[in-house]
Amino acid sequence: MNTLPHFHSKRNAAGQGGPWLGIALVLVGLALFGLWLTPQRIDQDCALFLQQAELLLDGAIPYCDFADTNTPLIIYLDILPVVLARTFGVSAITTFDGLVIALLAVSGLEIYFLLRQRRLTLPEAGRGLVLLTWMALYFVVDWRGDAGQLEHLFVLLYIPYLFLRILRSRVDRSPSGLRSCWAFRRESARD
């Protein structure tokens, strides 16, 4: 008699099984707890961009009243945490870090729900492992002091799109660029 739990039960088949979202929620809670312990910890580049966003909101003109070698997109992106901080009367640094953690949570949920699509044959444990790895990478980036950097924000926004693109390419079965080039080369070799 087999006394081990059956992992392919109706509960798991319906997509409700596995502790993965709960563990991911605990990781987000740990990140928020770290933010509560050290609310003013921020990378110097992120602090500069927040300061520039504050100057911009106060009427300063970029590249005239203050200088930076980056494009102004990051300054405009940092307006959101500054506006929220001014609205609620909290620190811009704490608001910025909280928004980065919220972006991590949204990005992780997007990846998890993209991987739960029925056409993907990845088991629930594999989906959970991808989610937990993605969420745990935040702590590596945060430990290095790079959380909230422009590159970090780009990766948080881009990776769910990358997963979506991979899933669509598996379903569409349309030739990828490399396969198209190979087919064109074979056709031109025949001529």
C-alpha positions in Angstrom: 0.0 0.0 0.0 1.4 3.4 -1.0 1.2 5.9 1.8 2.9 8.7 -0.1 0.8 11.6 -1.1 -0.2 11.6 -4.8 1.1 14.8 -6.4 -1.1 14.6 -9.4 -4.4 14.9 -7.5 -7.4 16.8 -8.6 -6.4 19.7 -6.5 -3.0 20.0 -8.3 -4.6 19.4 -11.7 -6.9 22.3 -11.0 -3.9 24.5 -10.5 -4.5 25.1 -6.8 -1.8 22.9 -5.4 1.7 23.6 -4.2 3.0 26.0 -1.6 4.8 28.2 -4.1 2.8 31.3 -3.9 2.8 31.2 -0.1 6.6 30.8 0.0 6.9 33.7 -2.6 4.6 35.8 -0.3 6.9 35.0 2.6 9.9 36.2 0.5 8.1 39.4 -0.3 7.4 39.8 3.4 11.0 39.3 4.2 12.0 42.0 1.8 9.4 44.4 3.3 10.8 43.5 6.8 14.3 44.3 5.6 12.9 47.6 4.3 11.4 48.3 7.7 14.7 47.5 9.5 16.8 49.8 7.3 14.4 52.2 5.6 17.1 54.7 4.4 19.4 52.1 2.7 19.8 53.0 -1.0 22.4 52.9 -3.7 24.0 56.2 -4.5 22.8 56.2 -8.1 19.2 55.7 -7.1 19.5 58.4 -4.4 20.8 60.8 -7.1 17.9 60.0 -9.4 15.4 60.6 -6.6 17.1 63.9 -5.8 16.9 64.9 -9.5 13.2 63.9 -9.6 12.6 66.1 -6.6 14.4 69.0 -8.3 12.4 68.4 -11.5 9.1 68.5 -9.5 10.3 71.7 -7.8 10.7 73.4 -11.3 14.4 72.7 -12.2 15.2 72.1 -15.8 17.2 68.9 -16.6 20.6 69.5 -18.1 20.4 73.2 -17.3 19.9 73.3 -13.5 21.4 69.9 -12.9 23.5 67.6 -14.9 23.7 63.9 -15.5 25.2 61.6 -18.1 22.1 59.4 -18.2 19.0 59.9 -20.4 16.1 61.6 -18.7 13.9 58.5 -18.7 15.2 57.4 -15.3 14.6 60.8 -13.8 11.0 60.8 -15.1 10.5 57.2 -13.7 11.7 58.4 -10.3 9.0 61.0 -10.2 6.4 58.4 -9.1 8.1 57.5 -5.8 8.7 61.2 -5.1 5.1 62.2 -5.7 3.8 59.3 -3.6 6.3 60.2 -0.8 5.2 63.8 -0.8 1.5 62.8 -0.9 1.8 60.4 2.1 4.5 62.3 4.0 7.0 59.5 4.0 10.6 59.3 2.8 11.2 59.1 -0.9 13.8 56.4 -0.3 11.4 54.2 1.6 8.7 54.7 -1.1 11.2 53.9 -3.9 12.3 50.7 -2.2 8.7 49.7 -1.5 7.8 50.2 -5.2 10.8 48.1 -6.3 9.6 45.3 -4.0 6.0 45.7 -5.4 7.4 45.5 -8.9 9.3 42.3 -7.9 6.0 40.8 -6.6 4.1 41.8 -9.8 6.9 40.4 -12.0 7.0 37.2 -10.1 3.2 36.7 -10.3 3.3 37.4 -14.0 5.9 34.8 -14.5 4.1 32.2 -12.3 0.7 32.7 -14.0 2.4 32.6 -17.5 4.0 29.3 -16.5 0.6 27.9 -15.3 -0.9 27.9 -18.8 -2.2 24.6 -19.8 -0.2 24.3 -23.0 3.0 24.2 -21.0 4.1 20.8 -19.8 6.1 22.1 -16.9 5.1 20.4 -13.6 3.9 22.4 -10.7 7.2 21.9 -8.8 9.1 23.3 -11.8 6.9 26.4 -11.9 7.4 26.9 -8.2 11.1 26.5 -8.5 11.2 29.2 -11.3 9.1 31.5 -9.2 11.2 31.0 -6.0 14.4 31.4 -7.9 13.2 34.7 -9.4 12.0 36.0 -6.1 15.2 34.9 -4.3 17.4 36.7 -6.9 16.1 40.0 -5.4 18.0 39.3 -2.2 21.2 38.8 -4.2 20.7 42.0 -6.0 19.7 43.8 -2.8 22.7 42.4 -0.9 25.0 43.8 -3.6 23.3 47.2 -3.2 22.0 47.2 -6.8 18.3 47.0 -6.1 16.4 49.7 -7.9 19.2 50.5 -10.4 18.1 51.2 -13.9 19.3 47.8 -15.1 17.5 46.1 -12.3 14.2 47.8 -13.1 14.7 46.9 -16.8 15.2 43.2 -15.9 12.1 43.2 -13.6 10.0 44.6 -16.4 11.5 42.6 -19.3 11.7 39.0 -17.9 7.9 38.5 -17.8 7.8 39.6 -21.5 10.6 37.1 -22.3 8.6 34.3 -20.7 5.5 35.3 -22.7 7.5 35.4 -25.9 9.0 32.0 -25.3 5.5 30.6 -24.6 4.0 32.2 -27.7 6.8 30.8 -29.9 6.1 27.3 -28.6 2.5 27.6 -29.5 2.7 29.5 -32.8 5.2 27.1 -34.3 6.1 29.9 -36.7 9.8 29.8 -37.8 12.1 31.8 -35.6 14.6 34.1 -37.1 17.4 31.5 -37.1 15.2 28.9 -38.7 14.1 31.4 -41.3 17.7 32.2 -42.2 18.5 28.5 -42.4 15.5 27.9 -44.7 16.4 30.8 -46.9 20.0 29.5 -47.2 18.8 26.1 -48.2 16.4 27.5 -50.8 19.1 29.8 -52.2 21.6 26.8 -52.3 19.1 24.9 -54.5 18.8 27.6 -57.1 
